[in-house]
Amino acid sequence: MSTLSCPRCQAPLSATSTLFACPGCGAPLTGSKREPLVARLEVAGAAPAVHKLGPQTTLGRSPSATIQIVDPEVSRAHTQIEQDGDEYLVRDLGSSNGTYLNGRRLYGPATLEDGDELAIGASKFVFRLESHRPQVLRTEEKKAAVLASVAHEDAFAPADEIDDHATLRRDYDRLRVAHEFNKVIRLERDLHALLPKILDVAFTVIPAENGVILLRDPRSGELLVEAVRQRKQSSAKVLISETLLAHVANTKQGVLTSDASADLRFNAASSIVGLGVRSCMAVPLLTGGKVRGVMFLDSREFIGAFTPKDLEVLSAIASQATIAIENAELIAAMEESAKKKAFLERFLSPALAREVEKGRIELAKGGSLKELTVLFADIRGFTTMSETVPPQETVDMLNEYFELMADCVFEFNGIVDKFIGDSVMALFGAPISGPDDAERAIRCAIRMMETTHEFNAARVVAGKKPIHIGIGLHTGEAVVGVIGSTKRLEYTAVGDTVNVASRLCGAAGGDEIVLSERALGRSSAAFEAEELATMNVRGREATLKTYRIRLGVGG
């Protein structure tokens, strides 16, 4: 059995042990740090995806879940996966429709094994655990010497400018690498699947025994091991020199050593000699001139296993790999952005949706109490009309009408909360409040009436009956946020204010806008309005003063 030595007291340590400090002198052992488990959920389907699991992962319909599942059969907080040492435990969070592990419903926590299948609503996940991948040790050395290095090159010289055989061979090798890379990688979009394929390409053209890809953590800046490859399956540890990594990161150049056991920079690193590392090299993964990661290869069988030409080939692979990694990350970001945008544009105006996407506005997760103006608009006599018109014509009319009404709401920076039958519910004052919320709501109601009249003019020309709408508005406090049940998730408002606005809409006649005294009073602009009879609202002791906007006269 090979042995490692403590860098401080030189006490022998077992190469198979997992220690964080020397048992003799207590010195920290950088090289014996255990590589963390790599666990993920793979999702099959038309748009396959991979989700890496952290110490605690929640799955559910809520946007705040670690993995959001947009499915009415999925609860807001449906399932939880938690790391417990070297194991991952899955438990159902009291969902209505249950979590199924390998076809059986969970009634308590269960330990996940590699290959287990989870079913949550209509979604199926496969659990993967890389608990047996080669252990990667990282050592620190006092001295550093580079036996060969190569700068990162991207451009090919024109053919008529090349007059030496060596340059032609180098360019041919770069083209060969590009061909092999594209043949293997093609359009791989999943970063987790991409990195091992990159190492496969390197092993195809370079006689390496072990390969590692490290990527820089965007938060900590630390280079973290993301993929490991061995030509022969074994339990041997893969050793990476911290000095070599630091040199690559600082110089942004690929480096190699032909005999680690004879290299002066490894004199103080008996662990490298003990593990039999003979040749190794590393190249940077550069993005915009910055080191995004490092590729590392080694050999333990031969002195001089790698040549400067191999280093050039590995640098060419790194150039292709960086592009593939960037593409995979860009596609993942675009898919996530598209999903978020589609969710937002269901109820936000395009302008507000862009603000939320950019992080300038945050939607409340759950609900928060705030003042806003609620607008309801619905078609008068819709039931009678739908009985005399073919169903498809009714659906077409509603789709066209709702499109026009949504445009009116978005024009005044309101939110389309929902469509209910032939009704539209809109909010003004969420997710951000302003002093003109009520005014914008009233102006929106007037624009809805004007738009409906234009809509009717076109219907009459087409020989169809016009429609007439009634609108109600009320200003008050309501709970607003991403709210839902096990059957539906939406950004909405709930409370007495919503109920009053709905009652005012019901009291409005065709082509009428009826609003509460509070809604009218909250507007800084003057609108021509006439007072109506007070209204008794169910559930409220006090009567409600109401007004009707005289159309055609604005503030």
C-alpha positions in Angstrom: 0.0 0.0 0.0 1.4 3.4 -0.9 1.7 6.0 1.9 1.4 9.7 2.2 3.4 11.9 4.6 2.4 14.8 6.8 4.0 17.9 5.4 5.0 19.2 8.9 6.2 16.2 10.8 6.7 13.7 7.9 4.7 11.1 9.8 3.4 8.3 7.4 -0.3 8.4 6.5 -2.3 5.7 4.8 -3.1 6.6 1.2 -6.6 5.1 1.6 -7.4 7.1 4.7 -9.7 10.2 4.8 -8.1 12.6 7.2 -8.4 16.3 7.5 -5.6 16.7 10.0 -2.4 14.8 11.0 -3.2 12.6 14.0 0.3 13.2 15.3 0.9 17.0 15.1 -2.6 18.2 14.1 -1.4 19.9 10.8 -4.1 20.4 8.2 -3.8 17.9 5.4 -4.8 19.7 2.1 -4.0 16.6 0.1 -6.3 14.3 2.0 -9.5 16.4 1.7 -12.3 14.1 0.6 -14.0 15.0 -2.7 -17.7 15.8 -2.0 -20.4 13.5 -3.3 -21.9 14.5 -6.7 -25.6 13.8 -6.7 -28.1 14.9 -9.4 -31.6 14.4 -10.7 -31.9 13.6 -14.4 -35.2 14.5 -16.2 -36.1 12.6 -19.3 -38.4 14.0 -22.0 -38.4 16.3 -25.0 -36.2 18.8 -23.2 -33.9 16.7 -21.0 -32.4 18.5 -18.0 -30.0 17.8 -15.1 -30.3 19.3 -11.6 -27.4 19.1 -9.2 -28.4 18.4 -5.6 -27.2 20.4 -2.7 -27.4 19.7 1.1 -31.1 20.3 0.9 -33.3 20.4 -2.3 -37.0 21.1 -2.4 -39.2 20.2 -5.4 -42.6 21.8 -5.9 -44.7 24.2 -7.8 -43.6 27.3 -5.9 -41.1 29.6 -7.6 -39.1 29.5 -4.4 -38.6 25.8 -4.7 -35.0 24.7 -5.6 -36.5 22.7 -8.6 -39.8 24.3 -9.7 -42.3 21.9 -11.3 -45.1 23.8 -13.2 -47.8 21.2 -12.8 -51.3 21.7 -11.2 -51.0 18.2 -9.7 -47.8 19.2 -7.8 -48.0 21.0 -4.4 -46.2 24.2 -3.8 -43.7 22.4 -1.5 -44.0 18.8 -2.6 -40.8 16.8 -2.0 -37.5 17.3 -0.2 -34.2 15.6 -0.8 -31.6 16.1 2.0 -28.0 15.0 2.2 -27.2 12.9 5.3 -23.5 12.2 5.3 -22.8 9.9 2.3 -26.5 9.3 1.8 -29.4 11.3 0.3 -32.8 11.0 2.0 -36.1 11.8 0.2 -39.4 12.6 1.9 -42.8 13.8 0.9 -43.8 17.2 2.4 -47.5 16.3 2.9 -48.5 16.8 -0.7 -52.0 15.9 -1.8 -51.0 13.6 -4.7 -47.9 12.0 -3.1 -44.3 11.3 -4.1 -43.5 7.9 -5.7 -40.2 6.2 -5.4 -39.7 3.3 -7.9 -43.5 3.1 -8.3 -44.4 3.1 -4.6 -45.8 6.0 -2.7 -43.6 7.4 0.1 -45.1 7.6 3.6 -41.8 8.3 5.4 -38.2 9.2 4.6 -36.3 6.8 2.3 -32.7 6.5 1.3 -32.0 7.1 -2.4 -29.8 4.7 -4.4 -28.1 5.4 -7.7 -30.7 4.8 -10.5 -33.8 5.2 -8.3 -36.8 6.8 -10.1 -38.9 9.6 -8.5 -42.4 10.4 -9.8 -43.8 13.8 -8.8 -47.1 14.6 -10.6 -46.4 14.0 -14.3 -42.6 14.5 -13.9 -40.2 11.6 -13.6 -36.6 12.0 -12.2 -33.7 9.5 -12.1 -31.4 9.9 -9.1 -27.7 9.7 -9.9 -24.9 9.5 -7.2 -21.3 9.5 -8.2 -20.0 8.2 -4.9 -17.3 6.0 -6.4 -15.6 8.3 -8.8 -11.8 8.6 -8.4 -10.7 10.6 -5.4 -8.9 13.8 -6.3 -6.1 15.0 -4.0 -4.6 18.4 -4.2 -1.2 19.2 -2.7 0.8 22.3 -2.1 4.5 22.6 -3.0 7.0 25.2 -2.0 8.9 25.4 -5.3 7.6 25.8 -8.9 9.4 25.1 -12.1 7.8 24.8 -15.6 9.6 22.4 -18.0 7.4 23.4 -20.9 4.6 25.9 -21.5 2.4 27.0 -24.4 0.4 30.1 -24.8 -3.3 30.0 -25.7 -3.6 30.4 -29.5 -6.7 30.7 -31.5 -5.9 31.9 -35.0 -4.7 30.0 -38.1 -2.2 31.7 -40.3 -3.1 32.0 -44.1 -1.8 29.1 -46.1 0.5 31.3 -48.3 2.2 32.6 -45.1 3.2 29.1 -43.9 6.6 27.9 -45.1 7.7 25.4 -42.5 6.7 21.7 -41.9 6.3 22.1 -38.1 3.6 24.8 -38.4 1.7 22.7 -40.9 1.8 19.7 -38.6 0.7 21.8 -35.6 -2.3 23.3 -37.6 -3.2 19.8 -38.9 -3.3 18.5 -35.3 -5.5 21.4 -34.3 -7.9 20.6 -37.1 -7.9 17.0 -36.2 -8.7 17.8 -32.6 -11.5 20.1 -33.7 -12.9 17.3 -35.9 -12.8 14.7 -33.1 -14.3 17.2 -30.7 -17.2 18.1 -32.9 -17.8 14.5 -33.7 -18.2 13.6 -30.0 -19.6 16.8 -28.5 -21.9 18.0 -31.4 -24.8 19.8 -29.7 -24.6 18.5 -26.1 -26.5 21.1 -24.0 -26.2 19.5 -20.6 -23.0 20.7 -18.8 -22.9 17.7 -16.5 -22.9 15.3 -19.5 -20.6 17.6 -21.5 -17.5 17.6 -19.2 -16.9 13.8 -19.3 -17.2 13.9 -23.1 -14.5 16.6 -23.2 -12.2 14.3 -21.3 -13.1 11.4 -23.6 -11.8 13.5 -26.6 -8.6 14.3 -24.7 -8.0 10.6 -24.0 -8.6 9.8 -27.7 -5.7 11.9 -28.9 -3.4 12.0 -25.8 -1.9 9.0 -23.9 -3.1 10.1 -20.5 -4.2 7.8 -17.6 -6.1 10.3 -15.5 -8.0 13.5 -16.4 -9.7 16.2 -14.4 -11.7 19.3 -15.3 -12.0 22.0 -12.7 -14.3 25.0 -13.1 -14.2 28.2 -11.1 -17.1 28.7 -8.7 -18.6 32.1 -9.6 -19.3 32.9 -5.9 -16.1 31.8 -4.1 -13.7 32.0 -7.1 -12.3 28.6 -6.1 -11.4 26.0 -8.7 -13.7 23.0 -8.0 -13.5 19.5 -9.5 -16.4 18.9 -11.9 -15.4 15.8 -13.9 -12.8 13.0 -13.5 -11.8 10.3 -16.0 -9.5 7.3 -15.7 -8.4 5.2 -18.7 -8.4 2.1 -16.5 -11.0 1.8 -13.8 -9.2 1.7 -10.5 -9.4 2.9 -6.9 -6.2 4.9 -7.3 -6.3 8.5 -6.3 -5.8 11.3 -8.9 -3.3 13.9 -7.6 -3.3 17.5 -8.7 -0.6 20.0 -7.9 -1.9 23.2 -6.4 1.3 24.8 -7.6 0.6 23.7 -11.2 -3.0 25.0 -10.9 -1.8 28.4 -9.5 0.8 28.7 -12.3 -1.8 28.0 -15.0 -4.3 30.5 -13.4 -1.7 33.2 -13.0 0.1 32.9 -16.4 -3.0 31.8 -18.4 -0.6 29.3 -20.2 -0.6 25.5 -20.4 2.3 23.8 -18.6 3.7 20.3 -18.3 6.4 18.4 -16.4 8.0 15.3 -18.0 9.0 13.6 -14.7 7.4 14.6 -11.5 9.6 12.4 -9.4 12.7 14.3 -10.6 11.2 17.7 -10.8 12.6 20.1 -8.1 9.3 21.6 -7.4 8.0 18.3 -6.1 11.0 17.7 -3.7 8.9 18.5 -0.7 5.9 16.7 -1.9 6.6 13.1 -1.0 2.9 12.3 -1.6 3.3 12.8 -5.3 6.3 10.4 -5.5 4.4 8.0 -3.2 1.5 7.9 -5.6 3.8 7.4 -8.6 3.0 10.5 -10.7 5.6 10.6 -13.5 4.2 13.1 -16.0 1.4 15.7 -15.8 0.2 18.8 -17.7 -2.6 21.4 -17.3 -4.1 24.0 -19.6 -6.5 26.9 -18.9 -10.1 27.2 -20.0 -10.2 30.9 -21.0 -13.3 33.0 -21.3 -12.9 36.6 -22.3 -9.2 36.5 -21.2 -10.2 35.1 -17.7 -9.5 31.6 -16.4 -12.9 29.9 -16.3 -11.3 26.5 -15.4 -8.4 24.2 -15.8 -8.0 20.8 -17.6 -5.4 18.5 -16.0 -4.0 15.2 -17.3 -1.3 12.9 -15.8 0.5 9.6 -16.4 2.1 7.3 -13.9 3.7 4.7 -16.2 6.2 6.6 -18.3 8.7 9.4 -17.8 8.2 11.9 -20.6 4.7 10.5 -21.4 3.7 14.0 -22.6 5.5 16.2 -25.1 5.2 19.9 -25.9 3.2 18.8 -28.9 0.7 17.0 -26.5 0.5 20.3 -24.6 -0.4 22.1 -27.8 -3.1 19.5 -28.6 -4.5 19.8 -25.1 -4.6 23.6 -25.5 -6.5 23.2 -28.7 -9.0 20.9 -26.9 -9.3 23.5 -24.2 -10.2 26.2 -26.7 -13.0 24.0 -28.2 -14.1 22.9 -24.7 -14.5 26.5 -23.5 -16.8 27.3 -26.4 -18.9 24.2 -25.7 -19.1 25.0 -22.0 -20.1 28.6 -22.7 -22.8 27.3 -25.1 -24.1 24.8 -22.6 -24.3 27.4 -19.9 -25.9 30.0 -22.3 -28.5 27.5 -23.4 -29.4 26.6 -19.8 -29.6 30.2 -18.9 -31.8 31.0 -21.9 -34.2 28.1 -21.2 -34.5 29.2 -17.6 -35.0 32.8 -18.7 -37.7 31.7 -21.2 -39.5 29.7 -18.6 -39.5 32.6 -16.2 -40.5 35.1 -18.8 -43.4 32.9 -19.9 -44.6 32.7 -16.3 -44.3 36.4 -15.8 -45.9 37.5 -19.0 -49.1 35.6 -18.0 -50.0 38.5 -15.7 -47.4 41.3 -16.1 -47.0 43.9 -18.8 -43.9 43.4 -21.0 -42.3 46.4 -19.3 -42.8 45.0 -15.8 -41.8 41.5 -16.8 -38.5 42.9 -18.0 -37.9 44.7 -14.7 -38.6 41.5 -12.8 -36.3 39.5 -15.1 -33.5 42.0 -14.5 -34.0 41.7 -10.7 -35.1 45.3 -10.3 -38.5 44.2 -9.0 -39.0 41.2 -6.7 -42.3 39.3 -6.6 -43.3 38.4 -3.1 -42.9 34.7 -2.4 -46.1 33.9 -0.5 -48.1 37.0 0.1 -47.8 40.5 1.5 -50.5 43.0 2.6 -50.5 46.2 0.5 -52.9 48.8 -0.9 -53.9 48.5 -4.5 -56.8 49.2 -6.9 -58.7 46.2 -8.3 -60.6 46.3 -11.6 -63.2 43.8 -12.8 -64.8 44.0 -16.3 -67.2 41.5 -17.7 -69.6 41.2 -20.7 -73.3 41.9 -20.0 -75.8 39.3 -21.2 -72.9 36.9 -22.2 -74.8 33.7 -21.2 -77.8 34.6 -23.4 -75.5 35.7 -26.3 -73.5 32.4 -26.1 -76.7 30.4 -26.4 -77.5 31.9 -29.8 -74.0 31.8 -31.3 -71.9 28.7 -32.3 -69.4 27.7 -29.6 -66.4 28.2 -31.8 -67.5 31.7 -32.7 -67.9 32.5 -29.0 -64.4 31.2 -28.2 -62.9 33.3 -31.1 -64.7 36.4 -29.9 -63.5 35.9 -26.3 -59.9 35.4 -27.4 -59.9 38.5 -29.4 -61.7 40.5 -26.7 -59.3 39.3 -23.9 -56.3 40.2 -26.1 -57.6 43.8 -26.4 -58.4 44.1 -22.7 -55.0 42.8 -21.7 -53.4 45.4 -24.0 -55.4 48.1 -22.2 -54.2 46.8 -18.8 -50.6 46.6 -19.9 -50.7 50.1 -21.4 -51.3 51.5 -17.9 -48.8 49.2 -16.2 -51.4 47.0 -14.6 -51.4 43.3 -14.0 -53.8 40.9 -15.6 -54.7 38.7 -12.6 -56.9 36.3 -14.4 -59.7 35.7 -16.9 -62.8 34.2 -15.3 -65.4 33.1 -17.8 -66.1 36.4 -19.7 -64.6 38.5 -16.9 -61.2 40.2 -16.6 -59.6 40.9 -13.2 -56.7 43.4 -13.1 -54.5 44.9 -10.4 -52.9 48.3 -10.2 -50.3 48.8 -7.4 -48.6 45.4 -7.6 -45.8 44.3 -7.6 -44.8 47.9 -7.0 -47.0 50.7 -5.7 -47.2 54.3 -6.8 -49.2 57.4 -6.0 -51.1 57.1 -9.3 -52.3 53.5 -9.0 -56.0 54.5 -8.8 -55.7 57.0 -11.5 -54.1 54.5 -13.9 -56.9 52.0 -13.1 -59.6 54.6 -13.9 -57.9 55.6 -17.1 -57.5 51.9 -18.0 -61.3 51.4 -17.5 -62.1 54.3 -19.8 -59.6 52.9 -22.4 -61.4 49.5 -22.1 -64.7 51.2 -22.9 -63.2 53.0 -25.9 -61.6 49.8 -27.2 -64.8 47.8 -26.8 -66.7 50.4 -28.9 -64.1 50.1 -31.6 -64.3 46.3 -31.3 -68.1 46.6 -31.7 -67.8 48.8 -34.8 -65.9 46.0 -36.5 -68.3 43.4 -35.4 -71.3 45.3 -36.7 -69.6 45.6 -40.1 -69.1 41.9 -40.1 -72.8 41.3 -39.3 -72.3 40.3 -35.7 -73.9 41.6 -32.6 -72.0 44.2 -30.4 -71.1 43.4 -26.9 -71.5 45.6 -23.8 -69.3 45.5 -20.7 -69.6 46.7 -17.2 -66.5 47.7 -15.1 -66.1 48.0 -11.3 -63.1 49.4 -9.3 -62.2 49.6 -5.7 -59.1 50.6 -3.7 -58.1 49.0 -0.5 -55.7 46.6 1.2 -55.3 43.0 -0.1 -52.9 40.1 0.3 -50.8 40.0 -2.9 -48.2 37.5 -4.1 -47.6 34.1 -5.6 -50.5 32.3 -4.1 -52.0 28.9 -5.0 -53.4 25.6 -4.1 -52.5 22.0 -5.1 -54.4 22.6 -8.3 -53.3 26.1 -9.4 -50.5 28.6 -9.0 -50.8 32.2 -9.8 -49.8 35.8 -8.9 -53.0 37.2 -7.5 -54.7 39.3 -4.8 -57.2 38.0 -2.2 -59.3 39.8 0.4 -62.2 42.1 0.9 -61.0 44.7 -1.6 -61.2 42.1 -4.4 -64.8 41.1 -3.3 -65.9 44.7 -3.3 -64.5 45.4 -6.7 -66.3 42.3 -8.0 -69.6 43.5 -6.5 -69.2 47.0 -8.0 -68.7 45.3 -11.4 -71.9 43.3 -10.9 -73.8 46.5 -10.1 -72.5 48.3 -13.3 -74.8 48.3 -16.3 -73.7 47.9 -19.9 -71.1 50.5 -20.9 -70.8 51.7 -17.3 -67.8 52.2 -15.0 -68.8 52.1 -11.3 -66.2 52.8 -8.6 -66.0 53.3 -4.9 -65.6 56.6 -3.2 -62.1 55.5 -2.0 -61.0 54.6 -5.6 -62.2 58.0 -6.9 -60.6 59.8 -3.9 -57.2 58.1 -4.4 -56.9 59.6 -7.9 -55.0 62.9 -8.1 -56.6 63.6 -11.5 -60.1 64.9 -11.7 -62.7 62.7 -13.4 -66.3 63.7 -14.1 -68.4 61.4 -12.0 -71.9 61.3 -10.7 -72.8 59.9 -7.3 -75.0 56.8 -7.2 -77.1 55.3 -4.4 -75.1 53.8 -1.5 -74.6 50.0 -1.8 -74.9 47.3 0.8 -72.0 44.8 0.4 -72.4 41.4 1.9 -70.1 40.9 4.8 -69.7 44.6 5.4 -71.6 46.5 8.1 -71.1 50.0 6.6 -72.8 51.0 3.3 -70.5 51.9 0.3 -70.7 55.2 -1.5 -70.4 54.6 -5.2 -69.9 56.7 -8.3 -70.3 56.4 -12.1 -67.7 57.8 -14.5 -69.2 59.9 -17.2 -67.5 58.6 -20.3 -65.9 61.0 -22.8 -64.8 63.4 -20.0 -61.4 62.6 -18.5 -59.0 64.4 -16.1 
